[in-house]
Amino acid sequence: MLPKESDEALAPSERRQSDRKKLIVNVDFEGGEGTGIANTRDIGIGGLYMITNAELESGTPLFLRMTIGGEEIGLDGVVTYTDPGHGVGIHFQAMSEKNEEILKRELHLE
């Protein structure tokens, strides 16, 4: 019997609310126990996954800064998934219209 795949399909109730695209950008983040720099693995209108060794617990609020399409954006988010030593999934909170437009344009969602 083969081992289970780690990216096995999730039940609809466990899936994120929006699709994500592969996009690697630097992210400066603040929250939890301090600040850090990470890289995104994928990003969408609803959130992102960032690669970091920082120990961030689910429910931790974060402020994220990144440059997308030549424009710096700041986003509030909350950690919704943790993979200690590898990274975290972040759900965006109350995104501005301008930041949403930038993300949609760069992710080709318009």
MDAnalysis code that builds the backbone (N, CA, C; Angstrom):
import MDAnalysis as mda
import numpy as np

u = mda.Universe.empty(330, n_residues=110, atom_resindex=np.repeat(np.arange(110), 3), trajectory=True)
u.add_TopologyAttr("name", ["N", "CA", "C"] * 110)
u.add_TopologyAttr("resid", np.arange(1, 111))
u.add_TopologyAttr("resname", ["MET", "LEU", "PRO", "LYS", "GLU", "SER", "ASP", "GLU", "ALA", "LEU", "ALA", "PRO", "SER", "GLU", "ARG", "ARG", "GLN", "SER", "ASP", "ARG", "LYS", "LYS", "LEU", "ILE", "VAL", "ASN", "VAL", "ASP", "PHE", "GLU", "GLY", "GLY", "GLU", "GLY", "THR", "GLY", "ILE", "ALA", "ASN", "THR", "ARG", "ASP", "ILE", "GLY", "ILE", "GLY", "GLY", "LEU", "TYR", "MET", "ILE", "THR", "ASN", "ALA", "GLU", "LEU", "GLU", "SER", "GLY", "THR", "PRO", "LEU", "PHE", "LEU", "ARG", "MET", "THR", "ILE", "GLY", "GLY", "GLU", "GLU", "ILE", "GLY", "LEU", "ASP", "GLY", "VAL", "VAL", "THR", "TYR", "THR", "ASP", "PRO", "GLY", "HIS", "GLY", "VAL", "GLY", "ILE", "HIS", "PHE", "GLN", "ALA", "MET", "SER", "GLU", "LYS", "ASN", "GLU", "GLU", "ILE", "LEU", "LYS", "ARG", "GLU", "LEU", "HIS", "LEU", "GLU"])
u.atoms.positions = np.array([
    [0.838, -1.189, 0.000],
    [0.000, 0.000, 0.000],
    [0.881, 1.249, 0.000],
    [0.543, 2.215, -0.823],
    [1.325, 3.437, -0.924],
    [0.988, 4.380, 0.221],
    [1.961, 5.202, 0.650],
    [1.674, 6.173, 1.710],
    [0.713, 7.244, 1.206],
    [-0.022, 7.840, 2.131],
    [-0.949, 8.919, 1.782],
    [-0.178, 10.123, 1.266],
    [-0.727, 10.762, 0.280],
    [-0.144, 11.994, -0.239],
    [-0.472, 13.126, 0.728],
    [0.468, 14.025, 0.989],
    [0.225, 15.123, 1.916],
    [-0.726, 16.164, 1.340],
    [-0.860, 16.219, 0.012],
    [-1.759, 17.196, -0.599],
    [-3.066, 16.543, -1.042],
    [-3.458, 15.506, -0.314],
    [-4.696, 14.790, -0.604],
    [-5.868, 15.770, -0.644],
    [-6.850, 15.507, -1.484],
    [-8.000, 16.400, -1.631],
    [-8.706, 16.586, -0.299],
    [-9.093, 17.819, -0.015],
    [-9.793, 18.136, 1.217],
    [-11.293, 18.174, 0.984],
    [-12.040, 17.947, 2.029],
    [-13.494, 18.076, 1.960],
    [-13.836, 19.530, 1.670],
    [-14.962, 19.803, 0.991],
    [-15.322, 21.184, 0.672],
    [-15.319, 22.112, 1.887],
    [-15.706, 21.610, 3.058],
    [-15.743, 22.456, 4.251],
    [-14.337, 22.836, 4.726],
    [-13.308, 22.095, 4.293],
    [-11.941, 22.359, 4.721],
    [-11.155, 23.189, 3.702],
    [-11.707, 23.400, 2.522],
    [-11.004, 24.133, 1.474],
    [-11.127, 25.630, 1.677],
    [-10.152, 26.354, 1.145],
    [-10.195, 27.809, 1.232],
    [-11.328, 28.352, 0.374],
    [-11.685, 29.594, 0.622],
    [-12.820, 30.228, -0.051],
    [-12.503, 30.705, -1.469],
    [-11.228, 30.910, -1.800],
    [-10.876, 31.390, -3.133],
    [-9.649, 30.646, -3.646],
    [-9.541, 30.573, -4.969],
    [-8.395, 29.914, -5.586],
    [-7.131, 30.743, -5.375],
    [-6.007, 30.051, -5.410],
    [-4.715, 30.724, -5.306],
    [-3.874, 30.398, -6.522],
    [-2.981, 31.326, -6.858],
    [-2.051, 31.152, -7.973],
    [-0.637, 31.110, -7.416],
    [0.222, 30.377, -8.104],
    [1.638, 30.358, -7.717],
    [2.215, 31.747, -7.972],
    [2.738, 32.353, -6.924],
    [3.366, 33.666, -7.042],
    [4.322, 33.797, -5.866],
    [5.588, 34.027, -6.167],
    [6.592, 34.131, -5.112],
    [7.021, 35.585, -4.983],
    [6.720, 36.171, -3.828],
    [7.142, 37.538, -3.504],
    [7.595, 37.552, -2.044],
    [8.437, 38.525, -1.718],
    [8.865, 38.699, -0.332],
    [7.736, 39.307, 0.487],
    [7.613, 38.845, 1.719],
    [6.590, 39.350, 2.642],
    [7.268, 39.755, 3.945],
    [7.061, 40.990, 4.378],
    [7.460, 41.420, 5.720],
    [6.218, 41.269, 6.574],
    [6.350, 40.603, 7.719],
    [5.176, 40.430, 8.568],
    [5.462, 40.829, 10.003],
    [4.402, 41.292, 10.680],
    [4.452, 41.680, 12.086],
    [3.261, 41.047, 12.778],
    [3.502, 40.539, 13.978],
    [2.425, 39.963, 14.763],
    [2.923, 38.798, 15.574],
    [2.089, 38.298, 16.443],
    [2.516, 37.187, 17.277],
    [3.681, 37.606, 18.150],
    [4.756, 36.891, 18.061],
    [5.935, 37.146, 18.890],
    [6.927, 38.126, 18.264],
    [6.605, 38.744, 17.147],
    [7.561, 39.676, 16.568],
    [7.352, 39.915, 15.097],
    [8.470, 40.109, 14.409],
    [8.448, 40.419, 12.989],
    [9.275, 39.391, 12.231],
    [9.118, 39.375, 10.925],
    [9.898, 38.457, 10.119],
    [9.783, 38.762, 8.645],
    [10.578, 38.049, 7.878],
    [10.545, 38.133, 6.418],
    [10.319, 36.721, 5.908],
    [9.418, 36.585, 4.949],
    [9.084, 35.282, 4.383],
    [8.908, 35.427, 2.882],
    [8.620, 34.329, 2.225],
    [8.274, 34.314, 0.798],
    [6.926, 33.650, 0.647],
    [6.132, 34.152, -0.282],
    [4.873, 33.481, -0.575],
    [5.161, 32.255, -1.428],
    [4.303, 31.266, -1.333],
    [4.333, 30.123, -2.239],
    [3.181, 30.265, -3.225],
    [2.052, 30.697, -2.697],
    [0.893, 30.977, -3.542],
    [0.066, 32.060, -2.872],
    [-0.762, 32.710, -3.684],
    [-1.550, 33.831, -3.180],
    [-2.851, 33.919, -3.962],
    [-3.885, 34.388, -3.294],
    [-5.181, 34.599, -3.919],
    [-5.857, 35.800, -3.274],
    [-7.055, 36.097, -3.697],
    [-7.791, 37.224, -3.143],
    [-8.088, 37.011, -1.661],
    [-8.273, 35.775, -1.246],
    [-8.643, 35.499, 0.139],
    [-7.492, 35.265, 1.086],
    [-6.289, 34.983, 0.549],
    [-5.182, 34.707, 1.448],
    [-3.949, 34.220, 0.720],
    [-2.979, 33.728, 1.492],
    [-1.726, 33.254, 0.920],
    [-1.119, 32.193, 1.812],
    [-0.144, 31.500, 1.254],
    [0.699, 30.595, 2.030],
    [2.087, 31.186, 1.976],
    [2.708, 31.354, 3.148],
    [4.069, 31.885, 3.152],
    [5.003, 30.898, 3.824],
    [6.197, 30.819, 3.247],
    [7.230, 29.922, 3.733],
    [8.018, 30.657, 4.821],
    [7.994, 30.093, 6.031],
    [8.685, 30.706, 7.157],
    [8.956, 29.663, 8.227],
    [10.027, 29.871, 8.976],
    [10.329, 29.031, 10.132],
    [9.760, 29.622, 11.409],
    [9.172, 30.828, 11.313],
    [8.607, 31.485, 12.494],
    [7.512, 30.608, 13.101],
    [7.484, 30.562, 14.414],
    [6.467, 29.781, 15.119],
    [5.233, 30.647, 15.313],
    [4.280, 30.496, 14.429],
    [3.036, 31.263, 14.467],
    [1.881, 30.293, 14.687],
    [1.056, 30.568, 15.680],
    [-0.069, 29.697, 15.996],
    [-1.314, 30.104, 15.204],
    [-2.184, 29.136, 14.953],
    [-3.471, 29.432, 14.320],
    [-4.185, 30.480, 15.156],
    [-4.794, 31.437, 14.456],
    [-5.511, 32.518, 15.133],
    [-4.671, 33.752, 15.370],
    [-3.361, 33.695, 15.100],
    [-2.481, 34.848, 15.303],
    [-2.757, 35.913, 14.258],
    [-3.103, 37.149, 14.666],
    [-3.273, 38.234, 13.691],
    [-1.913, 38.734, 13.214],
    [-1.818, 39.028, 11.926],
    [-0.576, 39.526, 11.332],
    [-0.858, 40.731, 10.455],
    [0.149, 41.596, 10.324],
    [0.131, 42.643, 9.317],
    [1.209, 42.282, 8.315],
    [0.848, 42.234, 7.024],
    [1.758, 41.824, 5.954],
    [2.026, 42.987, 5.012],
    [3.283, 43.139, 4.602],
    [3.652, 44.125, 3.581],
    [4.387, 43.397, 2.474],
    [3.992, 43.685, 1.241],
    [4.666, 43.074, 0.094],
    [4.518, 43.973, -1.121],
    [5.377, 43.745, -2.104],
    [5.307, 44.491, -3.356],
    [4.801, 43.548, -4.429],
    [3.697, 43.942, -5.048],
    [3.088, 43.146, -6.108],
    [2.843, 44.064, -7.295],
    [3.356, 43.661, -8.442],
    [3.189, 44.478, -9.639],
    [3.785, 45.868, -9.498],
    [4.876, 45.984, -8.734],
    [5.540, 47.263, -8.556],
    [4.887, 48.167, -7.527],
    [3.832, 47.696, -6.883],
    [3.140, 48.511, -5.883],
    [3.196, 47.825, -4.525],
    [3.535, 48.615, -3.489],
    [3.569, 48.053, -2.141],
    [2.162, 48.049, -1.560],
    [1.797, 46.903, -0.986],
    [0.489, 46.796, -0.344],
    [0.674, 46.297, 1.090],
    [-0.245, 46.704, 1.940],
    [-0.279, 46.255, 3.323],
    [-1.609, 45.565, 3.568],
    [-1.558, 44.402, 4.193],
    [-2.764, 43.606, 4.414],
    [-2.810, 43.082, 5.834],
    [-3.992, 43.095, 6.423],
    [-4.217, 42.439, 7.698],
    [-4.641, 41.015, 7.411],
    [-4.158, 40.097, 8.234],
    [-4.524, 38.705, 8.051],
    [-4.494, 37.960, 9.370],
    [-4.921, 36.715, 9.315],
    [-4.892, 35.852, 10.489],
    [-4.385, 34.476, 10.055],
    [-3.537, 33.860, 10.870],
    [-3.008, 32.533, 10.575],
    [-4.149, 31.522, 10.700],
    [-4.372, 30.756, 9.634],
    [-5.443, 29.756, 9.651],
    [-4.909, 28.336, 9.545],
    [-3.652, 28.194, 9.159],
    [-3.054, 26.870, 8.991],
    [-1.573, 26.962, 9.329],
    [-1.059, 26.008, 10.070],
    [0.366, 26.004, 10.378],
    [0.992, 24.667, 9.997],
    [2.185, 24.747, 9.463],
    [3.005, 23.583, 9.154],
    [4.375, 23.904, 9.751],
    [4.544, 23.655, 11.075],
    [5.754, 24.081, 11.789],
    [7.049, 23.735, 11.054],
    [7.917, 24.757, 10.969],
    [9.200, 24.591, 10.297],
    [9.126, 24.770, 8.799],
    [7.918, 24.910, 8.258],
    [7.751, 25.050, 6.806],
    [7.027, 26.337, 6.420],
    [5.875, 26.598, 7.028],
    [5.133, 27.790, 6.664],
    [3.763, 27.851, 7.293],
    [3.015, 28.874, 6.878],
    [1.674, 29.101, 7.416],
    [0.729, 29.579, 6.317],
    [-0.536, 29.250, 6.486],
    [-1.593, 29.780, 5.624],
    [-2.215, 30.978, 6.307],
    [-2.433, 32.028, 5.548],
    [-2.972, 33.281, 6.068],
    [-4.275, 33.608, 5.347],
    [-5.292, 33.996, 6.104],
    [-6.554, 34.483, 5.534],
    [-6.553, 36.000, 5.697],
    [-6.783, 36.726, 4.589],
    [-6.811, 38.187, 4.644],
    [-8.075, 38.663, 5.351],
    [-7.955, 39.817, 6.022],
    [-9.065, 40.441, 6.732],
    [-9.297, 41.840, 6.168],
    [-10.520, 42.196, 5.869],
    [-10.912, 43.563, 5.498],
    [-9.948, 44.227, 4.511],
    [-9.828, 43.677, 3.316],
    [-8.927, 44.202, 2.294],
    [-9.508, 45.467, 1.647],
    [-8.646, 46.462, 1.413],
    [-9.087, 47.693, 0.748],
    [-9.377, 47.414, -0.722],
    [-10.196, 48.260, -1.328],
    [-10.523, 48.106, -2.753],
    [-9.270, 48.215, -3.612],
    [-8.382, 49.144, -3.263],
    [-7.153, 49.331, -4.034],
    [-6.302, 48.060, -4.003],
    [-6.100, 47.480, -2.813],
    [-5.303, 46.259, -2.716],
    [-5.964, 45.100, -3.446],
    [-7.285, 45.028, -3.379],
    [-8.000, 43.978, -4.100],
    [-7.801, 44.136, -5.608],
    [-7.865, 45.360, -6.109],
    [-7.648, 45.614, -7.538],
    [-6.237, 45.200, -7.964],
    [-5.242, 45.524, -7.136],
    [-3.854, 45.165, -7.452],
    [-3.713, 43.649, -7.523],
    [-4.243, 42.948, -6.532],
    [-4.154, 41.488, -6.527],
    [-4.879, 40.882, -7.716],
    [-6.080, 41.345, -8.006],
    [-6.830, 40.801, -9.140],
    [-6.076, 40.996, -10.437],
    [-5.488, 42.192, -10.608],
    [-4.744, 42.487, -11.837],
    [-3.529, 41.564, -11.959],
    [-2.748, 41.441, -10.898],
    [-1.520, 40.642, -10.945],
    [-1.778, 39.141, -11.003],
    [-2.909, 38.711, -10.464],
    [-3.257, 37.290, -10.492],
    [-4.116, 36.945, -11.702],
    [-4.383, 37.947, -12.528],
    [-5.187, 37.771, -13.750],
    [-6.568, 37.221, -13.428],
    [-7.217, 37.856, -12.430],
    [-8.546, 37.412, -12.031],
    [-9.646, 38.340, -12.532],
    [-9.291, 39.393, -13.262],
    [-10.311, 40.327, -13.750],
    [-10.895, 39.846, -15.050],
])
